[in-house]
Amino acid sequence: MSKKIGIVTGGGDCGGINAAIEAVVKSASNEGWEVYGIRKGWEGLIFGDMSPLNISDVEGIHSRTGTILQTSRTNPFNYTGDLNDGSYHKRADVSKYVIENARKAGLEAIIACGGDDTLSVIPKLIEVQGTYKILWIAVPKTMDGDIQVYSLGLDTAINRAMQVVEDFIPVLKANSSVGIVEVFGRDVGRVAFKAGIASGADAILLPEVPIDMDYLCDFVADRYNERAKSNNSPYVSLVIAEGTNHPITGKKVYLETGEDSFGHGKLGGIGDKIAKLIYDRLKDDPRIRAHTQTLDIKTQRPTYDVRGGNTLYSDSYIGQKLGAAAVQYLKNGAENGMAVVNFNEHGQVELMPAQKLIKPRPVHIEVLRLFENSGLYCFGRRPSGQDYKPTPIISSSQ
């Protein structure tokens, strides 16, 4: 049974992380265990930056977004920077420091809360840890929602993005504008998909669906014209995921060159690219010019805004559930490299190998087709005409 455990949070901050930290500390304290908070993700283990966490340190943090342990996008197998020994490393494997500092601190288990990048480190650490055996347990956290199960931060991020879109619409109405909101999500459109639907955006553009610009522009012009005729306040609202491919080049759009330590570029700017394409095609379109002399397109790119604010009850609740489950799992005998995950359909906590957990999970096209075929939303493509067929529920007694 583990007596001294660590907890580390890596990657982007979001709602639900502090809830998990609070639950881990309280649950472990109830077992008489010591808990050490590791600061700034894997960087904290590279440098041995950790300190004890007591109940008084975490009391009431479950409703706060962010992480009291701070975070970073540090990859110990591909590290760039100075070390305590005065050496400078560029794209080097410094994982030995992670194991050495865990051993020096006497940590018997480490709970890592993170997304696909942070948790991809765990299987590699298990391979290189040698004779000093540490139990590594994962808690899924990423507001991108791009892994196999529900991840902490997703609901809070969707709610924040939804609010941005809803708050934008009165501005668009007042100025007879077309508006584009670009939101986080990396290579998966889950946040854009759900926030767009929840906010009632007219069109939702995703990495999972190639954009047909001819169809999209026709849709925008028709929707603008319809609103102008019906209520004299024409506008069109679009939500786009940052990882959506450019409709002409077929490539993703990046804010800058270079990659982080996990090999990812910094996505951003696809909203502005789409805005220009729409403007160039529709600026002289009679459906637009009938109601305004100049087509006005406004873009927004809320970034860290969607990580802050109040944590939704779901992330606070699930964060505490998974934090408590991780400690109970350690108490009852844990298998290395597993993740505690929440299954919403029946509310139970279950186990999944971290390597399986972090595989990408795109937006479900069948669900998208439901909204598309119902005529509720445009997804930047001509509807396929394929019928949506709900899956029948077959009871176990049949």
N, C-alpha and C positions, 0 to 999 in steps of 0.2 A: 504494500500500500504506500503510495507516495505521501511524503511528509512535507516536502518543500517544493513548491511549484512556481513557475513563472507564467506571466501572461504578456503577450506582445500584440500590438495592433499595427498593421502595415497597409500601404496603399492610400487611397483617398479616404478622407474623413466623411462621416455621414451619421444619420440617426441610428440608434440601436447599439452602437459600440459601447458607450458608457453603461448602458443597461446590462450588457454582458459582463463588463468588468465588475460592476457592483455585485452581480449575482455570484460570480466566481469567488470574490473575496469573502462575501458573507457565507456562502456554502462551505468554502474551505475552512474558514475560521470555526464554523460549527463542528468540523471534524478535528479541530485542533492543529490544522496545518498552517504553515507559513506561506504567504503569497508574496512574490516579488514582481513589481511592475517594471517591465523592460521598456525603456524610452526610445521613441523614434524608430519603431519597426525593427528590422533586422540590424540596423545600424547600432542599436543599443547592445546587441549581443557581440557585435564586432569589437566594440569598445568597452564592454563590461559596464554599461551605464544602466544600472538598475537599483532599486531601493525597495524596502518592505512596504506593503500596502496593508493598512489596517481598516477596520470597519469605519472609523471616523474619517478616513480619507475618501471613502466612496459613498457615504450616506447621502442619498437623495440625488445622485448624478444620473439616475436612469432616464430622466426626462430631458436631459441635455444632449444636443447634437455634438459632433466632434469626438475627441478622445482625450481624456486627461493624461494619457501616456504619450501623447503626440504621435506623429506618424512620419513615414518617409517612403520613398520608392527605392529602397536599397536592395540590391541583389548581391548577396555575399559570394556568389559564384561568378560575378561579373562586375567587380567593384572598381570604382574610380575615386581616388582621394588619398589623403595623408593618413597614416596610422600612428599609433602611440610610440612606435619604435623609431619614428622619424622618416620612415620610408614612404615613398609615393607610389601608388599602384594605379595603373591604367588598364581597365578591363581585365582584372586579375581575379583568380579564385582565392578568396581569403576566408573560406568557410571554416578553416581550422581554428580561427579566432572565436567563432561562434561556439564550437564545441568546447574549446579550452575555457572560455569564460562561463559557460554553463556549468562545467565541472568545478571550476574554482568557487562558484557560488553555491555548489552543492544541490543544484536543481535536479530533481528526479523526473519531472514532467514539465512540459511547456505547452500552454494553450495559445494557439495562434489564431487571431481573428483577422481575416483578410479575404481578398478575392482571388482571381485566378493567378495573378503574378505572385502575390505573397505566399499563397498556399502551394504553388508549384515548387517552392524551395524545400518543403518538408520531405518529400520522397528522396531528394538528393542528400539532405542532411542525414537521413536514416542510413543511406549507403556509406557515408564517409565518417560516421561518428565513432567507429572502431570499438574498443573494449568498453568505453564509457557509454552505457546504454541510457538514453533519454527517451521517455515516452512523449511523442509529439501528437497533439490533438488539435483538430481544426474546427473553427466556427466560421461559417460562410458569411461574408460581409462584402457587398459591393452595390452601390446605388445604380450601377449599370444594368444589373439584373441579367447578366450574360452567362451565368453558370447554371448547373442542372436543377437546382432547387431554389426556393425563396431565399434571398440573401438580405441580411440586415441593411437597412438604409433605403431599400427600393421604394416602399410605400411612402416614406417621408419625401423622397426626391420627386416622385410622381406628383404628390400633392403640391409641392412647391412649384414645380414646372407648370402644373395646371393653373395655379394662381397667377403666374406670370402671363400666361396666354389670356386668361379671363380679364386681367387688368389691362391688357393691351387693346382689347376690342373696343372699349369706349374711345380710345385715342384714334383708332382706325375709322370709326364711325364719324368722329368729329372732323376728320380730315379727308374723308372719302378715299381712304388708302387701302392698298394691299399690304398686309403685314406678314412677315416671316419670323418665326421664333425658332432658333437653332438650339437644341438641347443636348446634354451629355448622353453617353451610351456606348461610346467606342464603336465596335463592329456590329453591335446588336441594337435594334430599334425599340426595345421594350419600353423605355421611359417615354420616348416620343409617341409611341403607339397608344399607350394608356393615358398619358397626359393629354394628347390630342383629342382622344375620344371623350375623356372626362370633361374637357373644357369646351367641347363643341366646335373645334376647329373645322374648317371646311375641307382642307386637304392635309394628309399626313404622309410624309415622305420618309422612307426607311431604307436601310442597307439591304434588306431582304427583297426589295422590289425595285427592279430597274425603272428609271423614269422615262416615260414617253413624253417629250416636251411638247409635241403637237397636241396630244390629248390634254396634258396639264394646262396649257395655255388656253385651249378652247374652254376647258372647265372654268378657269379663272375669269375669262371674259364673260361667259354666260352667267356665272353666279353674280358677278358685279352688275351686269345689266339687269338681271332679275331683281336684285335688291333695290337698285335705283328706281325701277318702275313700281315696286310694291310699297316702299316706305321712304323714298327720297334720301336714304342714308346708305349709299353703296359702300361696301367694303368686302374684302375677302381675307380670311385668316388661314395661314398655313403653319404647320409645325414640321420641322425637319430634324432628323437625327444627325449628329455630327459625322457619323461614319458612312452616310449615304454617298454612293458613287456619283461623280459628275456625269450627267447624261450624255455629254459629248465625248469626253476622254475615257469614260468608264473607270476612272481612278478616284481614289480618295483625295480629299483636300487637307493640306496641313498648314498650320500657322507658321511653322519654321522648319528648317532642315535639322537633321540629327535625330538620334534615338536615345531613349532612356536606357537604364541598365537591364531592362527586360526586353529590349529590342523594339519598343513602340515609339512611333513618332507622335507629335502633339497635334491631334486633329483639330480642325476648326476652320471656318470660312466658307463652308459649302452653302450656307444661307445667303451670303452675299453673291456668290456665283449664280445661284438660282434666281436671285432678284434681278441681276443684270440680264440674264437670258429672257426672263419674263418681260422686262421692260423693253428690250430690243424688239421683241416680237409683238407686243401689244400696245406700244406707245401711240401708234396710228390706227389701231383697230377701231372700227366704227362703234362697236359695242361699248368701248371705253370712252371714246371721244364724244359720244352723244351726251355724256354726263359730266365730263371734266375736260378742261383744256390740256392738262398735264397729268399723266399717270404718275401717282405718288406711291412709291414702294418703301416701306419702313422695315428695317430688320433689327432684331434683338438677338443677342447671344448671352443669355444668363448663364454664368459659369458656376462660380462658387456660391452664388446666391442659393442654388437649390440644395446645397449641402447644409445650410444653416437653418435658423428658425427653430420652431418647436418640433420635437420628436413626436411622431404620431403614436397613438396608443399601441398600434400593431407592432411597431419596431421596438418600443419599450417592453411590451409583453413578451415578444418572441426573443428579444435579446436576453431578458432575464431567464426565460425558459431554457435557452441553449447554454447560457453560462452555468446554470444550476445542473443541467444534464451533463455537461463536460466534467464537472467535479464528481458527480455520482458515478459516471463512467470510469473515472480513475479509481474511485473507491472500490468498485466492484470488479476490477480487473480489466484493463484496457488492452486492446490490440493496437499496435503502433501504426501511426499514419492514417487514422480514421477521423472522420468528421461527424459531428453531431448536427443533424439537419432537421428542419421542421417540415412536416407534411400537412398542409392546410386542410386537405380533404378529411382527415380524421383527427387532426390536432396532436398526434403523437410525435415524439422525438425519435428519430431513427438514425442508424449509422450508415455511412457511405465512405468508401475509400477516397481520400483526398484527390488522388489522381483521376478518379471517375467524376468527382464533384466539379472539377474545374474545366471540364470540356464545354465548349460553347453551346449555348441553347438559343437559337434564333426565335423570333416571333412566330407563333404558330399560324401558318398560312390558312388553315381551315377556319380559324377564328376570324382572321382578317377578312376572309371571303364572306363571312356572315354579315359583317358591317358593309362590305362593298356591294354585295348583291341586294342588300336592303335599301341601297341608295342613300345611306346616311352619310358616307364619307368617300372622298376620292383619295386613292393611294398612288396617284401619279401614273396610272396605267389604265388602259381600256379594260373594263370588267371582262373576265374570261367567259362568262356565261355558264360556267360550271355551277350546278346547284350545290348549296350548302346542305349537307345531310347530318342532322344531329345524331350523335352516337347513342343508341338505346342502352338503358341501364337494365342489366339482367341480374335479378336478385340471386343470392346464393342458394335459395331453396329450389330454383328452377333447374 
